[in-house]
Amino acid sequence: MSEQSAASDGDKYTIHSRQEIRTLLRRLSEQHCLLTAYFDEGRHFLLTAILGFSEDGRYLVLDASPDQDINERTLRAKRLLCSSQLERVELRFGTGPAEMIQHEGLPAFRVPVPTSMRYLQRREYYRLLVPVTHTLECVIRFPADEHRHARTVQTRVIDISLGGVALLLPPEAKDEFEPGAMLPDCQLTLPDTGRIEATLRVCHVFETNDGRGLPRTQAGCEFVALATQSQSLVQRYILRVERKRIARERGLI
């Protein structure tokens, strides 16, 4: 993830008011919203939450990770690119470097309060229902853990937007998708467009049926800090499919 992708898609979505930024950060804290802080050009991330502000108001206090390796990597990073969601509005900002402190007797990070913030409401996204005439798949790689070997899950994309995707989950893999879970190693191949690498956050999982009464499980996922180049590919794919649909409806193809 590049810093440009965190705050460059138009001044229309970027705020600079110190008071407004502090208000949004305080609401993130009060509502216990998860915050993802990316570093090392997006290769690593810290899943955290805002615990409050320093006494002088110049710093944010972020929860530390139970993983000491992640904490050490965070401390070495010169810059953190943060992403969260507040009442269906995506918030992104840059900050750092981080310092380790004690907060209420527990380890935490201290980072400078950002001077700008980008926000984008979900209604800004046009959601495309993927045509049944072709298959759009999302391949998700899960690393090995103490319970299972590394594994790859192949899912079908039901709809897609610049904000995220709805996935049809294979029955044997639905337990892998818990609301709030981060899926950092995902790959989508967009037909006639290109391939993108993405991190997904699972927003919700629900049971439905396929129209014939057969049960199926869907997961609604959002892109987390999708790179500018990948956003362009998604938008190009959506436009291409929509042009074909309109041309077909008009009998032009």
Residue pairs with C-beta under 8 A, 6 or more apart in sequence:
1 38
1 41
1 42
1 81
1 225
1 227
2 41
2 42
2 227
2 228
3 79
3 81
3 94
4 228
5 225
5 226
5 227
5 228
5 231
6 81
6 82
6 83
6 92
6 93
6 94
6 118
6 225
7 14
7 92
7 93
7 94
7 116
7 117
7 118
8 228
9 118
9 120
9 228
9 231
13 118
13 119
13 120
14 116
14 117
14 118
15 21
15 116
15 117
15 118
15 119
16 115
16 116
18 113
18 115
21 93
21 113
21 114
21 115
21 116
21 117
22 53
22 57
22 113
24 86
24 91
24 117
24 119
25 50
25 53
25 60
25 113
26 53
27 86
28 35
28 49
28 50
28 84
28 86
28 91
29 49
29 50
29 51
29 52
31 86
32 49
33 49
33 50
33 84
33 85
33 86
34 47
34 48
34 49
34 84
34 180
35 47
35 48
35 49
35 50
35 62
35 82
35 83
35 84
36 45
36 46
36 47
36 48
36 82
36 83
36 84
36 182
36 201
36 224
36 225
37 45
37 46
37 48
37 62
37 74
37 80
37 81
37 82
38 44
38 45
38 80
38 81
38 82
38 83
38 225
39 45
39 46
39 73
39 74
39 77
39 79
39 80
39 81
39 96
40 73
40 77
42 81
42 199
42 225
42 227
44 70
44 73
45 182
45 184
45 199
46 62
46 65
46 70
46 71
46 74
46 80
47 65
47 182
48 62
48 63
48 64
48 65
48 109
49 62
49 63
50 60
50 61
50 62
50 63
51 61
51 62
51 63
51 103
51 108
52 60
52 61
52 103
53 59
53 60
53 61
53 113
54 60
54 61
54 110
57 113
58 112
58 113
59 110
59 111
59 112
59 113
60 95
60 110
60 111
60 112
60 113
61 101
61 103
61 108
61 109
61 110
62 98
62 108
62 109
62 110
62 111
63 108
63 109
64 71
64 100
64 106
64 107
64 108
64 109
65 71
65 74
71 100
71 107
74 80
74 98
74 109
75 97
75 98
75 99
75 100
75 109
77 96
77 97
77 98
78 96
78 97
79 94
79 95
79 96
79 97
80 94
80 95
80 96
80 97
80 98
80 111
81 92
81 93
81 94
81 225
82 92
82 93
82 94
82 95
82 114
83 90
83 91
83 92
83 224
83 225
84 90
84 91
85 91
85 222
88 121
88 122
89 119
89 120
89 121
89 122
90 119
90 120
90 121
90 122
90 163
90 222
91 117
91 118
91 119
92 117
92 118
92 119
92 225
93 114
93 116
93 117
93 118
94 114
94 116
95 111
95 112
95 113
95 114
96 111
96 112
97 111
98 109
98 110
98 111
99 109
99 110
99 111
100 107
100 108
100 109
100 110
101 107
101 108
101 109
101 110
102 108
122 163
124 162
125 161
125 162
125 163
126 161
126 162
126 238
127 159
127 160
127 161
127 163
128 159
128 160
128 161
128 238
128 241
128 242
129 158
129 159
130 136
130 157
130 158
130 159
130 160
130 241
131 241
131 245
134 191
135 156
136 156
136 157
136 160
136 188
136 189
136 190
136 191
137 154
137 155
137 156
137 157
137 188
137 189
138 154
138 155
138 156
138 157
138 165
138 167
138 186
138 187
138 188
138 200
139 152
139 153
139 154
139 155
139 186
139 187
139 188
140 152
140 153
140 154
140 155
140 176
140 183
140 185
140 186
140 187
140 200
141 150
141 151
141 152
141 153
141 185
141 186
141 187
142 148
142 150
142 151
142 152
142 153
142 176
142 183
142 185
143 150
143 185
144 150
153 169
153 170
153 173
153 176
154 170
155 167
155 168
155 169
155 170
155 173
155 219
156 167
156 168
157 165
157 166
157 167
157 168
157 188
158 165
158 166
158 167
158 168
158 218
159 165
159 166
160 166
160 188
160 234
160 237
160 238
161 234
161 238
162 223
162 226
162 231
162 234
162 235
163 222
163 223
164 200
164 203
164 220
164 221
164 222
164 223
165 188
165 200
165 221
165 223
166 218
166 219
166 220
166 221
167 177
167 218
167 219
167 220
167 221
168 216
168 217
168 218
169 177
169 205
169 216
169 217
169 218
169 219
171 217
174 205
174 217
174 219
177 202
177 205
177 219
178 202
178 205
179 202
179 203
179 204
179 205
180 201
180 202
181 201
181 202
182 199
182 200
182 201
182 202
182 224
183 199
183 200
183 201
183 202
183 221
184 199
185 197
185 199
186 197
186 198
186 199
186 200
187 195
187 196
187 197
187 198
188 195
188 196
188 198
189 195
190 196
190 233
190 234
190 236
190 237
191 237
192 237
192 240
193 233
193 236
193 237
193 240
194 233
194 236
196 226
196 227
196 230
196 233
196 234
197 230
198 223
198 224
198 226
198 230
199 223
199 224
199 225
200 221
200 222
200 223
200 224
201 221
201 222
201 224
202 219
202 220
202 221
203 220
203 221
203 222
204 219
204 220
205 217
205 218
205 219
205 220
206 217
206 218
206 220
207 215
207 216
207 217
208 215
208 216
208 217
208 218
209 215
209 216
210 216
226 234
244 253
247 253
